[in-house]
Amino acid sequence: MLKIGDLPEVIFSSSDVRVSRQIGYLLEQGIIRKIEARIYTSNLVDKPNVIIRRNLFYIIGQL
């Protein structure tokens, strides 16, 4: 379960219904944004390409 104060910069969607609902709630509230298919971020300031570049190895490791 994701907690608002403890959100990582990069969040991946999940087949877990609870996580999916929470991601949907965070999106609706404007707390996170979608940067790519199945990839979300809590960083609302930087451009998506900067976030992806900074977290590239982490993202590749999750594929």
N, CA, C and O atoms as a GROMACS GRO file, in nm:
protein
  252
    1MET      N    1   0.084  -0.117   0.000
    1MET     CA    2   0.000   0.000   0.000
    1MET      C    3   0.089   0.124   0.000
    1MET      O    4   0.182   0.134   0.080
    2LEU      N    5   0.060   0.216  -0.087
    2LEU     CA    6   0.138   0.340  -0.098
    2LEU      C    7   0.086   0.443   0.001
    2LEU      O    8  -0.035   0.458   0.018
    3LYS      N    9   0.178   0.513   0.066
    3LYS     CA   10   0.142   0.622   0.156
    3LYS      C   11   0.186   0.751   0.092
    3LYS      O   12   0.296   0.759   0.037
    4ILE      N   13   0.103   0.853   0.099
    4ILE     CA   14   0.129   0.978   0.029
    4ILE      C   15   0.263   1.039   0.068
    4ILE      O   16   0.335   1.088  -0.019
    5GLY      N   17   0.298   1.039   0.193
    5GLY     CA   18   0.424   1.097   0.237
    5GLY      C   19   0.547   1.018   0.198
    5GLY      O   20   0.658   1.071   0.200
    6ASP      N   21   0.530   0.891   0.164
    6ASP     CA   22   0.641   0.803   0.134
    6ASP      C   23   0.648   0.763  -0.013
    6ASP      O   24   0.708   0.660  -0.045
    7LEU      N   25   0.590   0.840  -0.102
    7LEU     CA   26   0.586   0.802  -0.242
    7LEU      C   27   0.724   0.810  -0.306
    7LEU      O   28   0.795   0.910  -0.290
    8PRO      N   29   0.764   0.706  -0.378
    8PRO     CA   30   0.888   0.713  -0.452
    8PRO      C   31   0.869   0.802  -0.576
    8PRO      O   32   0.757   0.833  -0.613
    9GLU      N   33   0.979   0.841  -0.638
    9GLU     CA   34   0.968   0.926  -0.757
    9GLU      C   35   0.903   0.850  -0.872
    9GLU      O   36   0.827   0.908  -0.949
   10VAL      N   37   0.932   0.721  -0.885
   10VAL     CA   38   0.877   0.639  -0.993
   10VAL      C   39   0.790   0.529  -0.931
   10VAL      O   40   0.833   0.458  -0.840
   11ILE      N   41   0.668   0.517  -0.982
   11ILE     CA   42   0.572   0.420  -0.933
   11ILE      C   43   0.523   0.339  -1.052
   11ILE      O   44   0.491   0.395  -1.157
   12PHE      N   45   0.517   0.208  -1.035
   12PHE     CA   46   0.471   0.120  -1.142
   12PHE      C   47   0.330   0.071  -1.113
   12PHE      O   48   0.295   0.046  -0.997
   13SER      N   49   0.250   0.057  -1.217
   13SER     CA   50   0.116   0.001  -1.199
   13SER      C   51   0.129  -0.145  -1.158
   13SER      O   52   0.236  -0.206  -1.171
   14SER      N   53   0.021  -0.199  -1.109
   14SER     CA   54   0.024  -0.334  -1.056
   14SER      C   55  -0.104  -0.407  -1.091
   14SER      O   56  -0.208  -0.345  -1.117
   15SER      N   57  -0.097  -0.538  -1.091
   15SER     CA   58  -0.218  -0.618  -1.111
   15SER      C   59  -0.295  -0.630  -0.980
   15SER      O   60  -0.409  -0.679  -0.978
   16ASP      N   61  -0.235  -0.587  -0.870
   16ASP     CA   62  -0.301  -0.584  -0.740
   16ASP      C   63  -0.410  -0.477  -0.742
   16ASP      O   64  -0.381  -0.359  -0.766
   17VAL      N   65  -0.532  -0.516  -0.718
   17VAL     CA   66  -0.646  -0.426  -0.726
   17VAL      C   67  -0.632  -0.309  -0.628
   17VAL      O   68  -0.666  -0.196  -0.662
   18ARG      N   69  -0.583  -0.335  -0.508
   18ARG     CA   70  -0.568  -0.229  -0.408
   18ARG      C   71  -0.470  -0.122  -0.455
   18ARG      O   72  -0.494  -0.003  -0.440
   19VAL      N   73  -0.358  -0.166  -0.512
   19VAL     CA   74  -0.258  -0.072  -0.561
   19VAL      C   75  -0.313   0.007  -0.680
   19VAL      O   76  -0.293   0.128  -0.689
   20SER      N   77  -0.382  -0.061  -0.770
   20SER     CA   78  -0.440   0.007  -0.886
   20SER      C   79  -0.541   0.114  -0.845
   20SER      O   80  -0.544   0.223  -0.902
   21ARG      N   81  -0.624   0.083  -0.746
   21ARG     CA   82  -0.720   0.181  -0.697
   21ARG      C   83  -0.650   0.301  -0.634
   21ARG      O   84  -0.690   0.416  -0.653
   22GLN      N   85  -0.545   0.272  -0.559
   22GLN     CA   86  -0.473   0.380  -0.495
   22GLN      C   87  -0.404   0.469  -0.598
   22GLN      O   88  -0.403   0.591  -0.583
   23ILE      N   89  -0.347   0.409  -0.701
   23ILE     CA   90  -0.285   0.488  -0.808
   23ILE      C   91  -0.391   0.575  -0.874
   23ILE      O   92  -0.366   0.692  -0.902
   24GLY      N   93  -0.509   0.519  -0.901
   24GLY     CA   94  -0.617   0.597  -0.959
   24GLY      C   95  -0.657   0.714  -0.871
   24GLY      O   96  -0.682   0.824  -0.921
   25TYR      N   97  -0.664   0.691  -0.741
   25TYR     CA   98  -0.698   0.798  -0.646
   25TYR      C   99  -0.592   0.907  -0.649
   25TYR      O  100  -0.625   1.025  -0.654
   26LEU      N  101  -0.464   0.867  -0.645
   26LEU     CA  102  -0.355   0.965  -0.646
   26LEU      C  103  -0.354   1.046  -0.775
   26LEU      O  104  -0.323   1.165  -0.773
   27LEU      N  105  -0.388   0.981  -0.887
   27LEU     CA  106  -0.398   1.053  -1.015
   27LEU      C  107  -0.510   1.157  -1.010
   27LEU      O  108  -0.490   1.272  -1.049
   28GLU      N  109  -0.626   1.116  -0.961
   28GLU     CA  110  -0.740   1.208  -0.952
   28GLU      C  111  -0.710   1.329  -0.863
   28GLU      O  112  -0.755   1.440  -0.891
   29GLN      N  113  -0.635   1.306  -0.757
   29GLN     CA  114  -0.602   1.413  -0.663
   29GLN      C  115  -0.487   1.501  -0.712
   29GLN      O  116  -0.458   1.605  -0.652
   30GLY      N  117  -0.422   1.461  -0.821
   30GLY     CA  118  -0.311   1.539  -0.874
   30GLY      C  119  -0.182   1.521  -0.795
   30GLY      O  120  -0.093   1.606  -0.803
   31ILE      N  121  -0.172   1.413  -0.720
   31ILE     CA  122  -0.054   1.387  -0.640
   31ILE      C  123   0.054   1.318  -0.722
   31ILE      O  124   0.173   1.335  -0.697
   32ILE      N  125   0.011   1.240  -0.821
   32ILE     CA  126   0.105   1.176  -0.915
   32ILE      C  127   0.057   1.205  -1.057
   32ILE      O  128  -0.054   1.252  -1.078
   33ARG      N  129   0.143   1.175  -1.154
   33ARG     CA  130   0.105   1.188  -1.295
   33ARG      C  131   0.164   1.071  -1.373
   33ARG      O  132   0.265   1.012  -1.333
   34LYS      N  133   0.101   1.040  -1.483
   34LYS     CA  134   0.147   0.932  -1.569
   34LYS      C  135   0.256   0.986  -1.661
   34LYS      O  136   0.240   1.091  -1.722
   35ILE      N  137   0.368   0.913  -1.670
   35ILE     CA  138   0.475   0.957  -1.759
   35ILE      C  139   0.497   0.861  -1.875
   35ILE      O  140   0.559   0.898  -1.975
   36GLU      N  141   0.448   0.740  -1.863
   36GLU     CA  142   0.460   0.641  -1.968
   36GLU      C  143   0.363   0.528  -1.933
   36GLU      O  144   0.309   0.523  -1.823
   37ALA      N  145   0.343   0.437  -2.028
   37ALA     CA  146   0.253   0.325  -2.001
   37ALA      C  147   0.301   0.250  -1.877
   37ALA      O  148   0.417   0.208  -1.870
   38ARG      N  149   0.212   0.234  -1.779
   38ARG     CA  150   0.237   0.164  -1.652
   38ARG      C  151   0.339   0.232  -1.562
   38ARG      O  152   0.381   0.173  -1.462
   39ILE      N  153   0.381   0.354  -1.594
   39ILE     CA  154   0.479   0.426  -1.512
   39ILE      C  155   0.422   0.562  -1.471
   39ILE      O  156   0.375   0.639  -1.554
   40TYR      N  157   0.427   0.588  -1.342
   40TYR     CA  158   0.377   0.712  -1.285
   40TYR      C  159   0.488   0.777  -1.202
   40TYR      O  160   0.585   0.711  -1.165
   41THR      N  161   0.472   0.905  -1.173
   41THR     CA  162   0.571   0.973  -1.092
   41THR      C  163   0.504   1.066  -0.992
   41THR      O  164   0.397   1.122  -1.018
   42SER      N  165   0.570   1.080  -0.880
   42SER     CA  166   0.524   1.177  -0.779
   42SER      C  167   0.592   1.312  -0.801
   42SER      O  168   0.559   1.409  -0.732
   43ASN      N  169   0.684   1.318  -0.894
   43ASN     CA  170   0.756   1.441  -0.927
   43ASN      C  171   0.671   1.520  -1.026
   43ASN      O  172   0.661   1.482  -1.143
   44LEU      N  173   0.612   1.627  -0.982
   44LEU     CA  174   0.523   1.707  -1.066
   44LEU      C  175   0.594   1.825  -1.130
   44LEU      O  176   0.532   1.905  -1.200
   45VAL      N  177   0.724   1.837  -1.106
   45VAL     CA  178   0.800   1.953  -1.151
   45VAL      C  179   0.883   1.923  -1.276
   45VAL      O  180   0.873   1.994  -1.376
   46ASP      N  181   0.964   1.818  -1.270
   46ASP     CA  182   1.055   1.787  -1.380
   46ASP      C  183   0.983   1.730  -1.500
   46ASP      O  184   0.875   1.672  -1.488
   47LYS      N  185   1.043   1.746  -1.617
   47LYS     CA  186   0.989   1.689  -1.740
   47LYS      C  187   1.003   1.537  -1.735
   47LYS      O  188   1.096   1.485  -1.673
   48PRO      N  189   0.911   1.465  -1.801
   48PRO     CA  190   0.916   1.319  -1.799
   48PRO      C  191   1.050   1.261  -1.846
   48PRO      O  192   1.099   1.164  -1.787
   49ASN      N  193   1.110   1.319  -1.951
   49ASN     CA  194   1.236   1.262  -1.999
   49ASN      C  195   1.347   1.275  -1.895
   49ASN      O  196   1.435   1.189  -1.889
   50VAL      N  197   1.345   1.379  -1.815
   50VAL     CA  198   1.445   1.397  -1.709
   50VAL      C  199   1.424   1.291  -1.599
   50VAL      O  200   1.520   1.233  -1.550
   51ILE      N  201   1.299   1.268  -1.563
   51ILE     CA  202   1.268   1.168  -1.461
   51ILE      C  203   1.308   1.028  -1.508
   51ILE      O  204   1.368   0.951  -1.434
   52ILE      N  205   1.275   0.997  -1.633
   52ILE     CA  206   1.309   0.866  -1.688
   52ILE      C  207   1.460   0.849  -1.696
   52ILE      O  208   1.512   0.744  -1.661
   53ARG      N  209   1.529   0.951  -1.742
   53ARG     CA  210   1.676   0.942  -1.752
   53ARG      C  211   1.738   0.920  -1.614
   53ARG      O  212   1.829   0.838  -1.600
   54ARG      N  213   1.691   0.991  -1.514
   54ARG     CA  214   1.745   0.980  -1.379
   54ARG      C  215   1.719   0.842  -1.318
   54ARG      O  216   1.798   0.794  -1.238
   55ASN      N  217   1.608   0.778  -1.357
   55ASN     CA  218   1.568   0.650  -1.300
   55ASN      C  219   1.575   0.536  -1.401
   55ASN      O  220   1.511   0.432  -1.383
   56LEU      N  221   1.653   0.554  -1.506
   56LEU     CA  222   1.654   0.459  -1.618
   56LEU      C  223   1.686   0.317  -1.574
   56LEU      O  224   1.614   0.224  -1.612
   57PHE      N  225   1.789   0.297  -1.496
   57PHE     CA  226   1.827   0.161  -1.457
   57PHE      C  227   1.724   0.097  -1.367
   57PHE      O  228   1.700  -0.023  -1.375
   58TYR      N  229   1.663   0.176  -1.281
   58TYR     CA  230   1.555   0.125  -1.197
   58TYR      C  231   1.436   0.082  -1.282
   58TYR      O  232   1.378  -0.024  -1.259
   59ILE      N  233   1.400   0.164  -1.379
   59ILE     CA  234   1.288   0.132  -1.467
   59ILE      C  235   1.316   0.007  -1.548
   59ILE      O  236   1.231  -0.081  -1.559
   60ILE      N  237   1.434  -0.003  -1.606
   60ILE     CA  238   1.472  -0.122  -1.684
   60ILE      C  239   1.468  -0.246  -1.597
   60ILE      O  240   1.425  -0.352  -1.641
   61GLY      N  241   1.514  -0.233  -1.473
   61GLY     CA  242   1.514  -0.346  -1.382
   61GLY      C  243   1.375  -0.396  -1.346
   61GLY      O  244   1.360  -0.511  -1.304
   62GLN      N  245   1.274  -0.312  -1.361
   62GLN     CA  246   1.137  -0.350  -1.328
   62GLN      C  247   1.063  -0.413  -1.446
   62GLN      O  248   0.953  -0.466  -1.429
   63LEU      N  249   1.120  -0.407  -1.565
   63LEU     CA  250   1.052  -0.462  -1.684
   63LEU      C  251   1.057  -0.613  -1.686
   63LEU      O  252   1.005  -0.675  -1.779
   0.00000   0.00000   0.00000
